[in-house]
Amino acid sequence: MTVEIHNEDCITGMRDRLGDESIDCTITSIPFGALFMYSGKPDDIGNNIDGINMMEGQFALHMRFFIEELYRVHRPGTVACIHVQQLLRWKVQHGFMGMRDFRGAVISLMENHGWQPHGEVAIPKNPQAVAQRLKLHSLMFVTGKRDSRALAPAMNDYVLFFRKPGDGVPVHGLYDAETNPGGWFTQEDWIKWASGCWDDILEIDVLEGARGCKESDEEKHVCPLQLSVVRRCMLIYSAPGQTILDPFMGIGTTGYVAVEQRRRCVGFELKESYHRMALRNVEKARKDDAQTNIFSMIRKKKGAAA
């Protein structure tokens, strides 16, 4: 399957390279304003100030440009899978400690530009790991000994599903029984995935190489999206041969899974070191896929000979 990863800004990239209604599904993890340093580039959405009100300010404005282009390139009836994490408020910046509803802000921004909220799944985090990494008093039991009202659960990750209005072509109507025997995911899969909480996602189920792409000690970046999250979204909301978009490709997780699942993929990555790693990871996926096909052919030949 064809995978194209362009080293450029996704907004201009979508505008210049993608035609109207050319995308069948988007799977991506969007940046967070003023929280992580992704790159030093002025057109990096993550370098915009989000402010106290995330529906206003530079970050929200930049996101609106992105959402408009995303809507244009999607076919009617198709789904965009957007990974986010809930954020924290800090007393110095926001006046009090607590939750900052990034999830709600993204839903509002998408809905304001025509997308229909379609559903969501929560991906729980390990509270002990979060407490140690961020030194959060709200997660430490010793805080409860002083005043249990100061305790607060760890913030979850979410995958938000948005659908572009319209019927489109039914995904599972694209292939006949011979081409797609039994479907590319099972009823048992859906019974598990439909729970609304994917609590079996392993945080370490990611492609290697993200740390090697850091260009300075000060640079910070969230972990790559887990392969199992991308795989589930791709299986549910697309069919083999369809085109997947990842506007924030990172080190190539979506492209890697697209090769594995026989989908086409187009992506954009602004940072050069991540772009290079994404290309290497996609090439690795192709080699792994070719090796799997060879072993499969050998087994078939042995079976026929027997």
C-alpha positions in Angstrom: 0.0 0.0 0.0 1.1 3.5 -0.8 2.3 5.7 2.2 3.2 9.3 1.6 4.7 11.4 4.5 5.4 15.0 3.7 7.8 17.1 5.7 5.7 20.2 5.9 2.9 22.0 7.8 -0.3 20.0 7.7 -2.6 22.9 7.0 -0.8 24.1 3.8 -0.1 20.5 3.0 -3.7 19.5 3.0 -4.6 22.6 1.0 -2.0 22.0 -1.6 -1.9 18.2 -1.9 -5.3 16.8 -1.0 -8.4 17.1 -3.1 -11.9 17.7 -1.8 -13.4 14.6 -0.2 -10.3 12.4 -0.8 -9.8 11.0 2.7 -11.7 8.0 4.2 -10.5 8.2 7.8 -8.2 10.4 10.0 -6.3 8.9 12.9 -4.1 11.4 14.8 -3.0 12.7 18.1 -3.2 16.5 18.0 -0.7 18.9 19.7 -1.5 20.8 22.9 -0.9 24.5 22.9 2.0 25.9 25.0 2.4 22.5 26.9 5.0 20.5 25.0 7.8 21.7 22.7 7.4 19.8 19.4 9.6 21.9 17.3 10.9 25.5 17.2 8.9 26.4 14.0 6.5 29.3 14.0 3.9 27.3 12.0 3.8 24.5 14.7 0.4 24.6 16.3 1.8 23.5 19.6 3.9 26.7 19.9 0.7 28.8 20.1 -0.4 30.2 23.4 -3.6 28.6 24.5 -4.4 31.0 27.4 -6.9 30.4 30.2 -9.9 30.0 27.8 -8.9 27.4 25.2 -11.7 28.4 22.9 -10.0 31.8 22.4 -6.4 32.9 21.6 -3.7 31.7 19.2 -4.0 28.0 19.7 -7.8 27.9 19.0 -7.4 30.1 16.0 -4.7 27.9 14.5 -6.8 24.8 15.3 -9.8 26.3 13.4 -7.7 26.6 10.2 -6.7 22.9 10.7 -10.3 21.7 11.3 -11.6 23.6 8.2 -9.1 21.8 6.0 -9.8 18.5 7.6 -13.5 18.9 7.0 -12.9 19.7 3.3 -10.7 16.7 2.5 -13.0 14.1 4.3 -15.6 12.2 2.3 -19.2 12.5 3.6 -20.0 10.0 6.3 -16.4 9.3 7.2 -14.9 9.5 10.7 -12.0 11.4 12.2 -10.4 9.8 15.3 -8.7 12.5 17.4 -6.5 11.5 20.4 -6.4 14.0 23.2 -5.5 14.1 26.9 -7.2 16.0 29.6 -5.0 18.8 31.0 -4.3 20.3 34.4 -4.8 23.8 35.8 -2.0 25.3 37.8 -2.4 27.9 40.6 0.2 30.3 39.2 -1.3 30.3 35.7 -5.0 29.6 36.2 -5.7 30.7 39.7 -6.4 27.2 41.1 -5.3 23.6 40.8 -7.7 21.3 39.0 -8.8 20.1 35.5 -8.6 22.0 32.3 -11.2 20.5 29.9 -9.1 20.2 26.7 -11.4 17.3 25.6 -14.5 19.6 25.8 -12.7 22.4 23.9 -11.8 20.1 21.0 -15.4 18.8 20.8 -16.7 22.4 20.7 -14.2 23.5 18.1 -14.9 20.5 15.8 -18.7 20.9 16.2 -18.5 24.6 15.4 -17.0 23.6 12.0 -19.6 21.1 11.0 -18.3 17.9 12.5 -20.8 15.7 14.3 -19.6 14.2 17.7 -19.8 10.5 17.1 -18.5 8.9 20.3 -15.5 8.5 22.4 -13.4 6.1 24.4 -11.4 6.7 27.5 -7.9 5.3 27.9 -7.1 5.2 31.7 -3.6 6.1 32.9 -1.7 4.5 35.8 -2.1 7.0 38.6 1.1 6.0 40.4 3.1 6.6 37.3 1.5 10.0 36.7 2.0 11.0 40.3 5.7 10.2 40.1 6.2 11.8 36.7 4.4 15.1 37.4 4.8 15.2 41.2 1.1 15.8 41.6 0.0 16.2 45.2 -3.6 15.6 44.1 -2.7 11.9 43.5 -0.6 11.3 46.6 -2.3 9.6 49.5 -0.4 11.8 52.0 -2.4 14.7 50.7 -5.6 12.9 51.7 -4.3 12.7 55.3 -4.2 16.4 55.4 -7.4 17.2 53.4 -9.0 14.5 51.2 -10.9 17.2 49.3 -7.6 18.0 47.6 -7.4 14.5 46.0 -8.3 14.1 42.4 -8.1 11.1 40.0 -5.5 11.0 37.2 -6.6 12.6 33.9 -7.5 10.1 31.2 -6.5 10.1 27.6 -9.4 10.0 25.1 -10.0 9.1 21.5 -12.8 11.3 20.2 -14.7 10.2 17.1 -16.2 12.9 14.8 -18.3 12.1 11.7 -18.6 14.4 8.6 -22.4 14.7 7.8 -23.6 12.6 4.9 -24.2 8.9 4.2 -21.2 8.1 2.0 -20.5 4.5 1.0 -20.9 1.9 3.8 -17.4 0.7 4.7 -18.3 -3.0 5.0 -20.2 -2.8 1.7 -17.1 -2.3 -0.3 -15.9 -5.9 -0.4 -17.6 -9.1 -1.2 -17.4 -12.2 1.0 -14.5 -13.7 -1.1 -12.4 -10.6 -0.8 -13.1 -10.1 2.9 -14.1 -13.4 4.5 -15.6 -12.7 7.9 -14.7 -9.0 8.0 -11.4 -7.5 9.2 -12.6 -7.4 12.8 -14.9 -9.8 14.6 -18.0 -9.6 16.7 -15.9 -10.5 19.7 -13.6 -7.6 18.9 -16.5 -5.2 18.8 -18.0 -6.5 22.1 -14.7 -5.6 23.8 -14.0 -2.3 22.0 -17.6 -1.0 22.4 -17.2 -0.7 26.1 -16.2 3.0 25.9 -13.1 2.4 28.0 -10.0 0.8 26.5 -8.4 -0.3 29.7 -6.1 -2.9 28.1 -3.9 -0.4 26.2 -0.2 -0.9 27.2 1.6 2.4 27.4 4.8 0.8 26.0 3.0 -0.5 22.9 4.7 2.1 20.7 7.2 2.3 17.9 10.8 2.7 19.0 12.8 5.8 18.1 10.9 8.8 19.5 13.7 9.6 22.1 16.3 9.4 19.4 14.6 12.2 17.5 15.0 14.8 20.2 17.1 17.7 18.9 17.8 19.3 22.2 17.7 18.5 25.9 15.0 21.1 26.5 12.7 19.6 23.9 9.7 17.7 25.3 7.2 15.5 23.5 4.5 13.2 24.6 4.9 9.5 23.9 3.8 8.2 20.4 0.3 7.0 20.2 0.0 3.3 21.0 -0.1 0.9 18.0 -3.2 -0.9 19.4 -5.1 2.4 19.6 -4.3 3.2 15.9 -5.1 -0.4 14.8 -8.5 -0.5 16.4 -9.5 2.9 15.0 -8.4 1.8 11.5 -10.2 -1.5 11.7 -13.5 0.0 12.8 -13.6 3.1 10.6 -11.9 2.1 7.4 -11.6 -0.7 4.9 -8.6 -2.2 3.1 -7.5 0.0 0.2 -9.0 3.2 1.6 -6.9 6.3 2.4 -6.0 7.2 6.0 -4.8 10.7 7.0 -2.5 11.6 9.9 -1.9 15.3 9.9 0.5 15.0 12.9 2.4 11.9 11.8 5.2 12.0 14.4 7.4 9.0 14.1 5.0 7.2 11.7 2.7 5.0 13.8 -0.3 5.5 11.6 1.7 4.8 8.5 3.2 1.7 10.0 -0.2 0.3 10.9 -1.6 1.3 7.5 0.9 -0.9 5.8 0.1 -3.7 8.2 -3.7 -3.4 7.6 -3.5 -2.8 3.8 -4.6 0.8 3.8 -3.2 3.7 1.9 -1.9 6.5 4.0 -0.9 10.2 3.7 0.6 12.2 6.5 2.4 15.4 7.4 5.2 15.9 9.9 6.8 19.3 10.4 9.8 18.3 12.3 12.7 16.9 10.2 14.0 14.3 12.7 10.5 12.8 13.2 9.9 12.8 9.5 13.0 10.8 8.9 12.1 8.3 11.6 8.6 8.0 10.2 10.0 7.0 6.8 12.2 4.4 8.4 9.4 3.0 10.4 7.2 2.7 7.3 10.0 1.0 5.5 10.3 -1.4 8.4 6.6 -2.2 8.2 7.0 -3.0 4.5 9.8 -5.4 5.2 8.0 -7.1 8.0 4.9 -7.4 5.8 6.9 -8.9 2.9 8.5 -11.4 5.3 5.1 -12.4 6.7 3.8 -13.0 3.2 6.8 -15.2 2.3 6.3 -17.3 5.4 2.6 -17.6 4.6 3.3 -18.8 1.0 5.8 -21.4 2.4 3.2 -22.7 4.8 0.5 -22.9 2.0 3.0 -24.8 -0.3 3.8 -27.2 2.5 0.1 -27.8 3.2 -0.6 -28.4 -0.5 2.3 -30.8 -0.8 1.1 -32.8 2.2 
